[in-house]
Amino acid sequence: MTMQPYEDQIRRMTPVSAPPKQKAEVAKLSQLLGESSAGRKPRRSTFRVVGPRGEAHLPETIVFLLERVAEVLARGDAITIVPVGKELTTQQAADLLNVSRQYLVRLLDDGRIPHTKTGKHRRLRIEDVLRFKERRDADRRNALRDLTQLTEDLGGYDTEWK
């Protein structure tokens, strides 16, 4: 059985982006969904999906997720949806963190990210990887803020922009 390209990407947790010929449609969908919740007031709009087997009402949680997905794709970015509780391979975790697999293994060996071993294979919970990513990103922001402050304190920036 041959799998559709998007189905294979989703199954492998590879980011999916909108092809150039679909960008206008995605932008229109993002705008439509975004208008339904402008200002984050309670939704009054009702969304329905129509498919080959009938139609159904879309619950607010699904509409919210579709809104976020369409927003990201409309910007031209890629997106990956991963269920909570999902275990990742070291390569999937490295891809998520945008680091090499070898560097990720060093992080695991140093105890910076919890993991389990099944035989020779290491597995990481998505929650642990995302928690590490949040801490890492916060540390980077703080270091950048400190560096910027130090540079300003030492007069490293000109007051005039040319």
Backbone as a chain_set.jsonl record, in Angstrom:
{"seq": "MTMQPYEDQIRRMTPVSAPPKQKAEVAKLSQLLGESSAGRKPRRSTFRVVGPRGEAHLPETIVFLLERVAEVLARGDAITIVPVGKELTTQQAADLLNVSRQYLVRLLDDGRIPHTKTGKHRRLRIEDVLRFKERRDADRRNALRDLTQLTEDLGGYDTEWK", "coords": {"N": [[0.848, -1.178, 0.0], [0.696, 2.116, -0.974], [1.645, 5.116, 0.548], [0.256, 8.386, 0.938], [2.094, 11.408, 0.257], [1.894, 13.437, 2.31], [0.765, 12.008, 4.429], [2.831, 10.215, 4.989], [4.834, 12.013, 5.8], [3.642, 13.065, 8.131], [3.361, 10.767, 9.679], [6.036, 10.172, 10.105], [6.72, 12.316, 11.596], [7.764, 14.517, 10.298], [8.194, 17.907, 9.505], [5.501, 19.66, 7.93], [4.78, 21.724, 5.224], [2.959, 24.254, 3.416], [2.555, 23.807, -0.051], [3.745, 26.027, -2.638], [1.66, 26.537, -4.544], [-0.619, 26.274, -3.013], [-0.626, 28.253, -1.138], [-2.182, 30.636, -1.253], [-4.774, 29.695, -0.787], [-4.438, 28.665, 1.806], [-3.807, 30.987, 3.21], [-6.223, 32.36, 2.932], [-7.934, 30.647, 4.373], [-6.741, 30.854, 6.908], [-7.251, 33.526, 7.459], [-10.073, 33.51, 7.486], [-10.61, 31.748, 9.661], [-9.265, 33.139, 11.664], [-10.706, 35.537, 11.842], [-12.963, 34.664, 13.08], [-12.337, 34.54, 15.708], [-11.352, 36.958, 16.507], [-9.853, 39.17, 18.742], [-10.179, 37.359, 20.716], [-12.685, 36.781, 21.805], [-15.545, 34.933, 23.01], [-16.402, 32.364, 20.746], [-18.798, 32.8, 18.235], [-19.301, 31.855, 15.876], [-20.163, 29.061, 13.873], [-18.616, 26.206, 12.78], [-18.473, 23.888, 10.174], [-17.585, 20.8, 8.749], [-17.407, 19.378, 5.576], [-17.468, 16.329, 4.023], [-16.711, 13.384, 2.016], [-18.261, 11.448, 3.241], [-20.281, 12.711, 4.547], [-21.292, 15.391, 6.778], [-20.072, 17.364, 9.572], [-20.182, 19.05, 12.731], [-17.627, 21.245, 13.86], [-15.874, 21.074, 16.806], [-14.966, 23.63, 19.232], [-12.305, 23.357, 20.163], [-11.033, 22.0, 18.068], [-11.35, 23.855, 16.013], [-9.791, 25.929, 17.045], [-7.229, 24.71, 16.977], [-6.996, 24.269, 14.203], [-6.985, 26.902, 13.382], [-4.51, 27.809, 14.431], [-2.75, 26.106, 13.001], [-3.294, 26.852, 10.316], [-2.521, 29.518, 10.457], [0.27, 29.334, 10.92], [1.109, 27.925, 8.619], [0.294, 29.754, 6.672], [2.112, 31.793, 7.047], [4.227, 30.682, 5.834], [5.737, 28.9, 7.169], [6.706, 25.641, 8.44], [5.003, 22.866, 10.001], [4.608, 20.551, 12.694], [2.705, 18.045, 14.155], [2.443, 16.532, 17.213], [1.45, 13.96, 19.298], [0.748, 14.292, 22.802], [2.663, 12.573, 25.214], [3.94, 11.003, 23.453], [6.663, 9.011, 22.456], [9.946, 9.672, 21.411], [12.469, 9.012, 18.946], [16.073, 9.243, 19.095], [16.913, 10.656, 16.849], [14.569, 11.965, 15.996], [14.129, 13.627, 18.219], [16.47, 15.156, 18.136], [16.074, 16.468, 15.702], [13.829, 17.993, 16.377], [14.925, 19.709, 18.279], [16.735, 20.957, 16.732], [19.435, 20.185, 16.555], [22.447, 18.207, 16.22], [22.313, 14.602, 16.085], [24.37, 13.372, 17.472], [25.154, 15.377, 19.283], [22.821, 15.543, 20.793], [22.85, 13.006, 21.986], [25.039, 13.344, 23.674], [23.915, 15.213, 25.428], [22.004, 13.574, 26.616], [23.654, 11.635, 27.822], [24.899, 13.272, 29.686], [22.838, 13.657, 31.383], [21.014, 15.703, 31.02], [18.605, 15.621, 29.71], [15.884, 13.615, 30.39], [15.616, 10.088, 29.669], [14.81, 6.839, 28.334], [16.016, 3.477, 27.96], [15.687, 1.007, 25.55], [16.803, -1.937, 25.01], [19.406, -1.359, 22.87], [18.513, 1.048, 22.065], [17.609, 4.441, 22.599], [14.936, 6.257, 24.057], [12.886, 9.131, 24.166], [10.624, 11.138, 25.982], [8.213, 13.275, 24.568], [7.367, 15.452, 26.082], [9.506, 15.856, 27.86], [11.537, 16.593, 26.103], [10.474, 18.958, 25.017], [10.309, 20.495, 27.349], [13.035, 20.751, 27.984], [13.78, 22.236, 25.738], [12.338, 24.628, 26.144], [13.598, 25.562, 28.512], [16.234, 25.838, 27.549], [15.866, 27.779, 25.545], [14.949, 29.938, 27.099], [17.213, 30.368, 28.708], [19.002, 31.185, 26.72], [17.767, 33.566, 25.847], [17.968, 35.095, 28.196], [20.772, 35.259, 28.483], [21.399, 36.695, 26.166], [20.03, 39.081, 26.712], [21.49, 39.913, 28.985], [24.027, 40.26, 27.805], [23.468, 42.295, 25.981], [22.764, 44.345, 27.776], [25.212, 44.657, 29.136], [26.83, 45.542, 27.031], [25.564, 47.983, 26.463], [25.994, 49.294, 28.914], [28.747, 49.604, 28.834], [29.02, 51.405, 26.841], [28.94, 50.546, 24.222], [27.196, 50.843, 22.094], [26.339, 53.11, 19.563], [24.643, 56.245, 19.856], [23.384, 57.349, 17.75], [21.796, 56.341, 14.762], [22.792, 55.52, 11.565]], "CA": [[0.0, 0.0, 0.0], [1.492, 3.336, -1.032], [1.137, 6.162, 1.405], [0.293, 9.741, 0.401], [3.281, 12.092, 0.778], [1.62, 14.109, 3.584], [0.571, 10.982, 5.454], [4.148, 9.701, 5.341], [5.508, 13.056, 6.57], [3.011, 13.153, 9.439], [3.711, 9.546, 10.398], [7.445, 10.262, 10.487], [6.852, 13.567, 12.336], [8.521, 15.469, 9.505], [7.369, 19.108, 9.331], [4.741, 19.809, 6.692], [4.518, 23.113, 4.848], [2.048, 24.368, 2.281], [3.232, 24.031, -1.335], [3.494, 27.383, -3.153], [0.376, 26.693, -5.238], [-1.712, 26.249, -2.04], [-0.438, 29.322, -0.15], [-3.308, 31.579, -1.266], [-5.889, 29.024, -0.114], [-4.115, 28.571, 3.227], [-3.93, 32.343, 3.749], [-7.658, 32.654, 3.008], [-8.453, 29.859, 5.493], [-6.218, 31.457, 8.137], [-8.003, 34.774, 7.674], [-11.439, 33.133, 7.848], [-10.601, 31.211, 11.023], [-8.812, 34.202, 12.56], [-11.794, 36.501, 12.026], [-13.975, 34.094, 13.958], [-11.944, 34.667, 17.109], [-10.646, 38.226, 16.684], [-9.986, 39.683, 20.095], [-10.348, 36.215, 21.616], [-14.006, 36.73, 22.435], [-16.139, 33.609, 22.777], [-16.811, 32.133, 19.353], [-20.219, 32.748, 17.917], [-19.366, 31.198, 14.574], [-20.24, 27.612, 13.865], [-17.893, 25.655, 11.645], [-18.828, 22.527, 9.81], [-16.734, 20.231, 7.713], [-18.176, 18.545, 4.655], [-16.591, 15.336, 3.419], [-17.385, 12.409, 1.166], [-19.177, 10.614, 4.034], [-21.254, 13.543, 5.253], [-20.77, 16.609, 7.376], [-20.054, 17.359, 11.031], [-19.856, 20.287, 13.422], [-16.275, 21.235, 14.402], [-15.798, 21.607, 18.171], [-14.115, 24.816, 19.375], [-10.892, 22.973, 20.298], [-10.533, 21.666, 16.726], [-11.269, 25.122, 15.278], [-8.62, 26.633, 17.561], [-6.035, 24.061, 16.425], [-6.949, 24.565, 12.764], [-6.609, 28.313, 13.278], [-3.055, 27.894, 14.649], [-2.082, 25.428, 11.886], [-3.426, 27.698, 9.132], [-1.714, 30.727, 10.697], [1.683, 28.978, 10.731], [1.322, 27.593, 7.207], [0.122, 30.978, 5.881], [3.377, 32.539, 7.164], [5.237, 29.981, 5.049], [6.492, 28.007, 8.045], [6.272, 24.247, 8.476], [4.429, 22.493, 11.293], [4.54, 19.139, 13.037], [1.778, 17.784, 15.257], [2.917, 15.36, 17.947], [0.584, 13.708, 20.454], [1.361, 14.303, 24.124], [2.95, 11.213, 25.639], [4.657, 10.33, 22.365], [8.091, 8.783, 22.64], [10.719, 10.032, 20.232], [13.804, 8.457, 18.761], [17.073, 10.291, 19.263], [16.943, 11.485, 15.644], [13.396, 12.844, 16.026], [14.366, 14.644, 19.25], [17.512, 16.049, 17.622], [15.431, 17.319, 14.692], [12.951, 18.935, 17.082], [15.779, 20.691, 18.945], [17.602, 21.52, 15.703], [20.824, 19.862, 16.899], [22.835, 16.924, 15.646], [21.992, 13.459, 16.941], [25.514, 13.15, 18.354], [25.074, 16.367, 20.367], [21.704, 15.124, 21.644], [23.309, 11.859, 22.778], [25.86, 13.907, 24.753], [22.983, 15.782, 26.414], [21.415, 12.44, 27.337], [24.702, 11.054, 28.661], [25.143, 14.23, 30.773], [21.648, 13.697, 32.231], [20.287, 16.968, 30.854], [17.262, 15.284, 29.251], [15.553, 12.23, 30.786], [15.344, 9.148, 28.58], [14.826, 5.422, 28.706], [16.699, 2.645, 26.974], [15.076, -0.268, 25.207], [17.918, -2.58, 24.322], [20.43, -0.362, 22.543], [17.852, 2.265, 21.585], [17.147, 5.409, 23.588], [13.651, 6.882, 23.752], [12.652, 10.339, 24.942], [9.232, 11.598, 25.982], [8.087, 14.582, 23.917], [7.252, 16.476, 27.13], [10.846, 16.12, 28.379], [12.28, 17.309, 25.064], [9.934, 20.316, 24.944], [10.702, 21.175, 28.592], [14.444, 21.115, 27.789], [13.813, 23.296, 24.721], [11.892, 25.866, 26.791], [14.683, 26.009, 29.409], [17.361, 26.266, 26.722], [15.507, 29.035, 24.892], [14.908, 30.972, 28.14], [18.612, 30.647, 29.051], [19.581, 31.955, 25.612], [17.205, 34.928, 25.897], [18.558, 35.779, 29.352], [22.174, 35.548, 28.17], [21.403, 37.761, 25.174], [19.621, 40.297, 27.416], [22.639, 40.315, 29.805], [25.073, 40.736, 26.908], [23.018, 43.589, 25.472], [22.877, 45.301, 28.881], [26.63, 44.897, 29.36], [27.31, 46.357, 25.916], [25.033, 49.332, 26.667], [26.681, 49.865, 30.082], [30.125, 49.946, 28.45], [28.974, 52.38, 25.749], [29.231, 49.851, 22.972], [26.272, 51.205, 21.018], [26.227, 54.54, 19.249], [23.283, 56.741, 20.094], [22.793, 57.72, 16.46], [21.754, 55.313, 13.718], [23.003, 56.133, 10.252]], "C": [[0.886, 1.231, 0.0], [0.824, 4.432, -0.22], [1.218, 7.504, 0.692], [1.505, 10.458, 0.989], [3.031, 12.772, 2.13], [1.437, 13.102, 4.704], [1.915, 10.43, 5.92], [4.91, 10.725, 6.171], [4.945, 13.133, 7.99], [3.385, 11.938, 10.274], [5.148, 9.609, 10.901], [7.735, 11.51, 11.322], [7.774, 14.549, 11.618], [7.641, 16.708, 9.316], [6.731, 19.173, 7.954], [4.538, 21.293, 6.444], [3.613, 23.115, 3.629], [2.852, 24.569, 0.998], [2.865, 25.429, -1.866], [2.121, 27.555, -3.813], [-0.817, 26.656, -4.29], [-1.658, 27.417, -1.061], [-1.611, 30.289, -0.109], [-4.518, 30.976, -0.55], [-5.672, 28.954, 1.398], [-4.269, 29.941, 3.884], [-5.4, 32.729, 3.905], [-8.291, 31.907, 4.186], [-8.002, 30.458, 6.821], [-6.988, 32.726, 8.471], [-9.43, 34.467, 8.128], [-11.512, 32.637, 9.289], [-10.214, 32.286, 12.033], [-9.889, 35.225, 12.841], [-12.84, 35.974, 12.991], [-13.625, 34.267, 15.424], [-11.167, 35.948, 17.362], [-10.906, 38.766, 18.082], [-10.194, 38.602, 21.129], [-11.636, 36.274, 22.416], [-14.56, 35.33, 22.216], [-16.629, 33.492, 21.338], [-18.33, 32.111, 19.226], [-20.41, 32.028, 16.584], [-19.446, 29.688, 14.764], [-19.535, 27.131, 12.61], [-18.332, 24.223, 11.436], [-17.854, 22.077, 8.743], [-17.61, 19.307, 6.874], [-17.186, 17.615, 3.961], [-17.387, 14.34, 2.616], [-18.393, 11.543, 1.925], [-20.194, 11.427, 4.815], [-20.62, 14.797, 5.81], [-20.877, 16.538, 8.89], [-19.708, 18.745, 11.537], [-18.436, 20.178, 13.966], [-16.287, 21.826, 15.811], [-14.792, 22.762, 18.246], [-12.631, 24.452, 19.485], [-10.281, 22.653, 18.932], [-10.377, 22.944, 15.902], [-10.037, 25.9, 15.727], [-7.336, 26.036, 16.992], [-5.886, 24.347, 14.933], [-6.515, 26.01, 12.527], [-5.093, 28.476, 13.424], [-2.296, 27.276, 13.472], [-2.122, 26.312, 10.637], [-2.574, 28.963, 9.26], [-0.233, 30.45, 10.418], [1.967, 28.704, 9.256], [1.199, 28.834, 6.32], [1.38, 31.851, 5.936], [4.479, 31.896, 6.33], [6.091, 29.044, 5.889], [5.941, 26.589, 7.947], [5.776, 23.93, 9.881], [4.459, 20.986, 11.449], [3.587, 18.998, 14.205], [2.207, 16.475, 15.899], [2.0, 15.141, 19.137], [1.364, 13.742, 21.766], [1.544, 12.858, 24.568], [3.721, 10.421, 24.601], [6.124, 10.172, 22.735], [8.803, 9.032, 21.323], [11.999, 9.218, 20.158], [14.803, 9.589, 18.976], [17.128, 11.199, 18.034], [15.753, 12.441, 15.616], [13.587, 13.963, 17.045], [15.418, 15.646, 18.778], [16.923, 16.996, 16.575], [14.563, 18.383, 15.349], [13.765, 20.051, 17.741], [16.721, 21.409, 17.98], [19.084, 21.383, 16.095], [21.171, 18.544, 16.227], [22.456, 15.795, 16.609], [23.126, 13.194, 17.929], [25.493, 14.122, 19.539], [23.952, 15.99, 21.333], [22.131, 13.96, 22.539], [24.201, 12.336, 23.929], [24.991, 14.524, 25.84], [22.35, 14.673, 27.256], [22.426, 11.83, 28.3], [25.021, 11.948, 29.862], [23.941, 14.348, 31.707], [20.825, 14.961, 32.101], [18.869, 16.763, 30.349], [16.991, 13.845, 29.677], [15.271, 11.371, 29.559], [15.302, 7.738, 29.147], [15.572, 4.676, 27.612], [15.919, 1.356, 26.804], [16.109, -1.001, 24.382], [19.008, -1.555, 24.113], [19.826, 0.993, 22.192], [17.378, 3.143, 22.734], [15.833, 6.004, 23.109], [13.447, 8.057, 24.697], [11.176, 10.696, 24.873], [9.198, 13.009, 25.399], [8.038, 15.698, 24.954], [8.628, 16.847, 27.677], [11.677, 16.924, 27.375], [11.793, 18.757, 24.985], [10.286, 21.124, 26.191], [12.17, 21.63, 28.492], [14.551, 22.29, 26.823], [13.39, 24.629, 25.327], [12.972, 26.429, 27.702], [15.859, 26.559, 28.604], [17.075, 27.617, 26.086], [15.465, 30.187, 25.892], [16.336, 31.355, 28.544], [19.275, 31.496, 27.968], [19.07, 33.392, 25.617], [17.825, 35.727, 27.034], [20.012, 36.159, 29.08], [22.274, 36.693, 27.161], [21.03, 39.095, 25.812], [20.787, 40.823, 28.267], [23.758, 40.889, 28.942], [24.723, 42.112, 26.351], [23.166, 44.661, 26.546], [24.334, 45.656, 29.145], [27.203, 45.796, 28.275], [26.826, 47.789, 26.058], [25.761, 50.022, 27.82], [28.093, 50.318, 29.735], [30.179, 50.909, 27.27], [29.272, 51.775, 24.399], [28.315, 50.182, 21.817], [26.309, 52.708, 20.813], [24.81, 54.974, 19.513], [22.604, 57.127, 18.804], [22.87, 56.547, 15.491], [21.922, 56.009, 12.376], [22.612, 55.199, 9.168]], "O": [[1.738, 1.382, 0.876], [-0.386, 4.643, -0.292], [2.149, 7.738, -0.079], [1.91, 10.15, 2.11], [3.882, 12.689, 3.016], [1.91, 13.326, 5.818], [2.113, 10.202, 7.113], [5.568, 10.359, 7.146], [5.707, 13.256, 8.949], [3.694, 12.073, 11.458], [5.441, 9.148, 12.004], [8.88, 11.736, 11.713], [8.484, 15.323, 12.261], [6.459, 16.574, 8.999], [7.334, 18.795, 6.95], [4.166, 22.035, 7.353], [3.509, 22.124, 2.906], [3.743, 25.417, 0.962], [1.788, 25.944, -1.566], [1.489, 28.6, -3.66], [-1.931, 26.974, -4.707], [-2.556, 27.56, -0.232], [-2.002, 30.726, 0.974], [-5.205, 31.666, 0.204], [-6.605, 29.157, 2.176], [-4.801, 30.045, 4.989], [-5.779, 33.352, 4.897], [-9.099, 32.479, 4.917], [-8.795, 30.559, 7.757], [-7.334, 32.968, 9.628], [-9.935, 35.1, 9.055], [-12.381, 33.061, 10.05], [-10.769, 32.34, 13.131], [-9.984, 35.733, 13.959], [-13.53, 36.754, 13.648], [-14.492, 34.159, 16.291], [-10.403, 36.028, 18.324], [-12.048, 38.81, 18.541], [-10.368, 38.904, 22.31], [-11.673, 35.862, 23.576], [-14.096, 34.614, 21.328], [-17.207, 34.432, 20.792], [-19.033, 31.481, 20.016], [-21.521, 31.647, 16.215], [-18.87, 29.126, 15.696], [-19.824, 27.596, 11.508], [-18.532, 23.459, 12.38], [-17.365, 22.874, 7.943], [-18.438, 18.56, 7.396], [-16.194, 18.062, 3.386], [-18.612, 14.438, 2.541], [-19.289, 10.963, 1.311], [-20.9, 10.881, 5.663], [-19.547, 15.215, 5.373], [-21.662, 15.76, 9.433], [-19.029, 19.517, 10.86], [-18.064, 19.126, 14.485], [-16.68, 22.98, 15.983], [-13.881, 22.857, 17.423], [-11.785, 25.17, 18.952], [-9.129, 23.002, 18.675], [-9.394, 23.103, 15.179], [-9.319, 26.465, 14.902], [-6.447, 26.775, 16.568], [-4.788, 24.632, 14.455], [-5.773, 26.301, 11.59], [-4.464, 29.19, 12.643], [-1.314, 27.848, 12.997], [-1.101, 26.499, 9.975], [-1.98, 29.419, 8.284], [0.435, 31.244, 9.756], [2.954, 29.196, 8.71], [1.916, 28.958, 5.326], [1.679, 32.568, 4.981], [5.541, 32.487, 6.137], [7.055, 28.46, 5.392], [4.844, 26.371, 7.433], [6.093, 24.64, 10.835], [4.351, 20.241, 10.476], [3.665, 19.773, 15.158], [2.323, 15.447, 15.232], [1.794, 16.068, 19.921], [2.502, 13.276, 21.832], [0.68, 12.015, 24.325], [4.111, 9.281, 24.854], [6.744, 11.093, 23.265], [8.321, 8.649, 20.257], [12.541, 8.791, 21.178], [14.421, 10.758, 19.033], [17.367, 12.399, 18.172], [15.909, 13.607, 15.253], [13.249, 15.115, 16.774], [15.273, 16.849, 18.995], [17.237, 18.186, 16.564], [14.563, 19.539, 14.928], [13.339, 21.206, 17.756], [17.416, 22.35, 18.362], [19.866, 22.326, 15.983], [20.291, 17.847, 15.723], [22.3, 16.021, 17.809], [22.882, 12.835, 19.081], [25.781, 13.73, 20.669], [24.111, 16.104, 22.548], [21.802, 13.938, 23.726], [24.129, 11.797, 25.033], [25.281, 14.383, 27.028], [22.183, 14.823, 28.466], [22.102, 11.542, 29.452], [25.371, 11.45, 30.931], [24.006, 15.056, 32.711], [20.017, 15.264, 32.978], [18.016, 17.631, 30.534], [17.775, 12.949, 29.365], [14.759, 11.853, 28.548], [15.705, 7.487, 30.283], [15.739, 5.169, 26.497], [15.542, 0.701, 27.776], [16.277, -0.725, 23.195], [19.485, -0.947, 25.071], [20.551, 1.976, 22.04], [16.819, 2.655, 23.716], [15.636, 6.227, 21.915], [13.791, 7.988, 25.878], [10.551, 10.569, 23.82], [10.057, 13.835, 25.706], [8.601, 16.771, 24.737], [8.895, 18.022, 27.931], [12.426, 17.823, 27.756], [12.603, 19.68, 24.895], [10.538, 22.325, 26.091], [12.503, 22.754, 28.868], [15.317, 23.225, 27.055], [14.013, 25.655, 25.055], [13.241, 27.63, 27.677], [16.411, 27.609, 28.932], [17.932, 28.501, 26.084], [15.897, 31.295, 25.574], [16.635, 32.539, 28.704], [20.026, 32.421, 28.275], [19.842, 34.33, 25.415], [18.167, 36.897, 26.862], [20.435, 37.266, 29.413], [23.138, 37.561, 27.289], [21.632, 40.123, 25.502], [21.053, 42.025, 28.278], [24.37, 41.894, 29.307], [25.582, 42.989, 26.262], [23.639, 45.762, 26.264], [24.661, 46.824, 29.355], [27.975, 46.71, 28.566], [27.586, 48.722, 25.803], [26.107, 51.199, 27.72], [28.582, 51.307, 30.282], [31.258, 51.199, 26.753], [29.81, 52.45, 23.521], [28.616, 49.842, 20.673], [26.31, 53.48, 21.772], [23.878, 54.177, 19.411], [21.378, 57.227, 18.755], [23.883, 55.852, 15.415], [21.242, 56.997, 12.102], [22.72, 55.54, 7.99]]}, "num_chains": 1, "name": "protein.A"}
